[in-house]
């Protein structure tokens, strides 16, 4: 498959990364492509272990109707950027870029286990990744990085805007009745309403979307195997 676009070098300092984020923000398109038709969605995740500078990345593509896996890929890369809150994409995206090159089936939407615009500079990993892979993208996080949601009803499907500095940056979304919400925000080529709609569609039973659940299981198995799992990169979901 084609390689992702390279919008900038990865060997940057945290200060340079912040400056890059401000430039990347200007490139974001916060609305979906006209007539967006979603037949496949993918989840992306990486796994790491303490004392090891290897990142184990994976993506799983799901059929949008059945939510069954149709393709997956894994790859490893050395983590060279430090762990800095708000700069997660500079640490993880080089790993996911290697995965993207091996993915044999392209999704229509990519869901990241992290933030989109609900970010101090409005450029979370879902925004950065959407730009890198030129794909509609969604951030779906388990915790808030910035902002405050309003009161949220207990029922599944309840939503409450997340505001930060007077701006709506995302939405708290209850994917299971009586269970803590997830925090959804658009990445690139996506708007908030469409992002929320798809997160609810791909979260029929659990708090986390199926995209994230499949990707999380894949990368943890890949890490436990020490990265020795070439068959995981094949198109078959088995």
C-alpha positions in Angstrom: 0.0 0.0 0.0 1.1 3.6 -0.4 3.1 5.3 2.3 1.6 8.0 4.5 2.4 11.6 3.7 5.4 13.1 5.5 4.3 16.6 6.6 7.3 17.2 8.7 10.4 15.5 10.2 9.9 13.4 13.3 13.3 14.1 14.9 12.1 17.2 16.7 12.3 18.6 20.3 9.2 19.1 22.4 9.4 22.8 21.8 9.6 22.3 18.0 6.7 19.8 18.3 4.5 22.4 19.9 5.3 24.9 17.1 4.5 22.2 14.5 1.2 21.5 16.1 0.2 25.1 15.7 1.0 24.9 12.0 -0.8 21.5 11.6 -3.9 23.0 13.2 -4.3 25.4 10.3 -4.4 22.4 7.9 -7.3 20.6 9.6 -10.7 20.2 7.9 -13.4 19.8 10.6 -16.1 18.5 8.3 -16.5 15.2 6.6 -16.0 14.8 2.8 -19.3 15.4 0.9 -21.2 12.2 0.6 -18.9 10.3 3.0 -19.9 6.6 2.7 -18.5 4.4 5.5 -18.2 0.7 4.9 -15.1 0.1 7.0 -13.7 1.7 10.1 -10.4 0.9 11.7 -9.0 1.3 15.2 -5.3 2.1 15.9 -3.3 1.5 19.1 0.2 0.9 20.3 1.5 -1.0 23.2 4.7 -0.4 25.2 6.5 -1.9 28.2 8.6 -0.3 30.8 12.3 -0.2 30.1 11.8 -1.0 26.4 12.0 1.7 23.8 10.1 -0.4 21.2 6.5 0.6 20.3 4.3 -2.3 19.1 1.6 -0.8 16.8 -1.5 -2.2 15.2 -4.6 -1.4 13.3 -7.7 -3.5 12.8 -10.2 -2.8 10.1 -13.9 -3.6 10.8 -16.9 -4.0 8.6 -19.1 -1.0 9.5 -22.3 -3.2 9.6 -21.2 -6.3 11.3 -18.2 -4.9 13.3 -16.3 -8.0 12.4 -12.6 -7.7 11.5 -11.7 -7.8 7.8 -8.0 -6.9 8.0 -5.3 -6.1 10.4 -1.6 -5.2 10.5 1.1 -4.7 13.0 4.6 -3.2 13.1 7.3 -2.2 15.5 9.4 1.0 15.7 11.8 2.5 18.1 10.2 5.2 20.3 12.5 8.2 20.0 10.3 11.0 21.3 9.8 11.4 25.1 6.4 10.9 26.7 5.0 14.4 27.0 1.3 15.1 27.7 -0.2 16.8 24.7 2.5 15.5 22.3 1.5 11.9 22.2 1.3 11.9 18.4 5.0 12.6 18.0 5.8 9.5 20.0 3.2 7.1 18.6 2.6 8.1 15.0 5.9 6.9 13.6 4.9 3.4 14.8 1.4 3.7 13.3 2.8 5.0 10.1 4.8 1.7 9.7 1.5 -0.2 10.4 -0.4 1.9 7.8 2.1 0.9 5.1 1.4 -2.8 5.8 -2.4 -2.5 6.0 -3.9 -4.3 2.9 -7.4 -3.0 3.3 -8.0 0.7 3.7 -10.7 2.0 6.1 -13.0 4.9 5.4 -12.7 6.2 8.9 -9.8 5.8 11.4 -10.6 5.8 15.2 -7.8 6.7 17.6 -7.6 5.8 21.3 -6.8 9.4 22.2 -7.8 13.0 21.5 -8.8 14.9 18.4 -9.6 18.6 18.9 -10.1 18.1 22.7 -6.5 19.1 23.1 -4.6 22.2 24.4 -3.7 23.2 20.9 -6.6 21.4 19.2 -4.3 18.9 17.5 -4.4 15.6 19.3 -3.2 12.3 17.8 -6.5 11.8 15.8 -6.0 15.2 14.1 -2.3 14.6 13.4 -2.9 11.0 12.3 -5.8 12.1 10.0 -3.5 14.6 8.4 -0.7 12.1 8.0 -2.9 9.4 6.5 -5.2 11.8 4.7 -8.3 10.1 6.2 -11.4 11.1 8.1 -10.5 10.4 11.7 -12.0 10.4 15.2 -10.5 10.7 18.7 -12.2 8.6 21.3 -10.4 8.8 24.7 -11.1 7.3 28.1 -10.0 10.4 30.0 -10.0 14.2 29.5 -6.9 16.1 28.5 -8.6 19.5 28.6 -12.0 20.9 29.0 -15.1 20.4 31.2 -18.2 18.5 30.2 -21.6 19.5 31.4 -24.0 17.3 33.3 -24.5 14.0 31.5 -27.6 11.7 31.8 -27.0 8.1 32.8 -28.6 6.5 29.8 -26.7 5.1 26.8 -26.5 7.7 24.0 -26.5 10.7 26.4 -24.1 13.5 25.4 -22.7 16.6 26.9 -20.4 19.2 25.2 -16.8 19.5 26.4 -15.8 23.2 26.6 -12.3 24.6 26.9 -11.6 28.3 27.0 -15.1 29.1 25.8 -14.9 26.7 22.9 -16.7 23.4 22.4 -13.8 21.0 21.7 -15.5 17.6 22.0 -18.4 15.6 23.5 -18.7 13.4 26.5 -20.6 10.3 25.3 -22.3 7.6 27.4 -21.8 4.4 25.5 -23.3 2.2 28.2 -26.0 3.1 30.7 -24.6 3.9 34.1 -21.0 3.5 33.0 -18.4 6.3 32.7 -18.4 8.1 29.4 -15.8 8.3 26.6 -14.6 11.6 25.3 -15.1 12.1 21.6 -13.7 14.8 19.3 -13.1 15.1 15.6 -9.7 14.5 14.1 -9.4 15.5 10.5 -12.1 15.6 7.7 -14.7 15.0 10.4 -17.1 17.0 12.5 -18.2 16.5 16.0 -21.8 15.2 15.3 -20.6 12.6 12.8 -17.8 11.5 15.2 -20.3 11.0 18.0 -22.7 9.1 15.7 -20.0 6.7 14.6 -18.6 6.1 18.1 -22.1 5.1 19.3 -22.5 2.8 16.3 -19.3 1.0 16.9 -19.9 0.7 20.7 -23.0 -1.5 20.9 -22.1 -3.4 24.1 -19.1 -2.0 25.9 -17.8 1.4 27.0 -15.0 1.4 24.4 -15.7 1.2 20.7 -15.1 -2.1 19.0 -12.4 -0.4 16.9 -10.4 0.3 20.0 -11.1 -3.0 21.7 -9.8 -5.0 18.7 -6.7 -2.8 18.2 -5.9 -3.0 21.9 -6.1 -6.8 22.0 -4.0 -7.1 18.9 -1.1 -4.9 20.0 -0.9 -6.4 23.5 -0.7 -9.9 21.9 1.9 -8.6 19.5 4.0 -7.2 22.3 3.7 -10.3 24.4 5.0 -12.3 21.4 8.0 -9.9 21.3 7.0 -8.6 17.9 7.4 -12.0 16.4 4.0 -12.3 14.8 4.4 -11.8 11.0 1.1 -13.6 10.4 -0.7 -10.8 12.3 0.1 -8.4 9.4 -1.9 -10.4 6.9 -5.3 -9.4 5.6 -7.0 -12.3 7.2 -8.6 -11.5 10.6 -8.1 -15.0 11.8 
